[in-house]
Amino acid sequence: MPFDFEVHVLTEDSANEAFATVTKVLKKLFLYLEANTETHRIDFRPMEETRLQFTFVPSLWNSSNPKDQRHLRDMGQYIATQLLRDEVPTFVFFHFDGDTKWSQRAASLNAGLFEEIVRFRIRNFVRAVLQRKHALAQLDRVMARFCPITPYYCLEAWAYQNLDVARNLCAEGCGKESHQELFAVWETDRARLDELEPPWNTVCLGKKHNLRLVGAGFPTSEVVDAEASFQATAFELADHDELTECLKKTWRHYGA
């Protein structure tokens, strides 16, 4: 069965399950945008070039160290190449943490550096290729396929929203009553999770269970309704006309 489109998933998280975790988050977002989405018709891919993998360790993507610049240029060229592919619609989703509270997002250094370093570099690569093809009018359309995924403070602020699973994991682990009390507080005000610096220091879950937490039972609609960073990401993707149309094609083709 051919795929309808490709999604390349890049993450600054160096954990072994990072790609799978961010991919699951994207699937939740896609189903929120288009409830009939057949996610098995989307080809989710990690960065394919093994020699570039070490670029994606925490914070290296925004490195100013001269020894890292060659690898960061390679990364930019890799992303630009995917965005410019003509044979199949291809999107690149880039996960990095805001590293600030959601209420202080305007002060996020990472968000600013992403625009100044990563997007700027990739836009220049794409512009050069399109200019040679006399197709500069396509620049904004191509660059729209490059989408940041930015939780505040970090990915755990989203993962911990699966409070039923979080409670069970805590009960199987430390079982502290103070942690269970925090889960109850977060359930009444989910936006509080975006105000923790950092969330993983507040309960026993740490960073060890993210893949399970973003899986079955994840309360997508409730997290969107919290009006914090997850909602901002969902709403930004909802405004992406090409992505929305690609999601619709997955079930239109399936039913054809």
Secondary structure, DSSP 8 states (H G I E B T S, - for coil): ---SEEEEEEES--STTHHHHHHHHHHHHHHHH-TT--GGGEEEE----GGGGGG-STTGGG---GGGHHHHHHHHHHHHHHHT--SS-EEEEEE----S-GGGGGG-HHHHHIIIIIIHHHHHHHHHHHHHTT-GGGHHHHHTTEEEE--SS-THHHHTT-HHHHHHHHHHTT--HHHHHHHHHHHH-GGGGGG-SSGGGTSTTTTTTHHHHTSTT--HHHHHHT-SHHHHHHHHHHT-HHHHHHHHHHHHHHH-
